[in-house]
């Protein structure tokens, strides 16, 4: 089990108080272990949100052992197999998602 990410926990609190979608295609996944459909990467990623309506996922890339997981790169795990770095950290991804 991974430690909680304070920034994601604050987003979950906000999410719980909103009745509608606040970013197109973005939806937080339930907390817990999930491989995002990529079992071969499961020890190096931490999926946290749906990226679109067709099954793509955003995940934190656990590329090193830093304490603040929100400072790690964010991956886009495509529903058709692509894996891409889309943000240098969680705050950058949230800025991008909020502007869509």
Secondary structure, 3 states (H helix, E strand, C coil): CCCCCHHHHHHHHHHHCCCCCCCCCCEECCCCCCCCCCHHHCCCEEEEEECCCCCCEEEEECCCCCCCHHHCCEEEECCCCCEEEEECCHHHHHHHHHCC
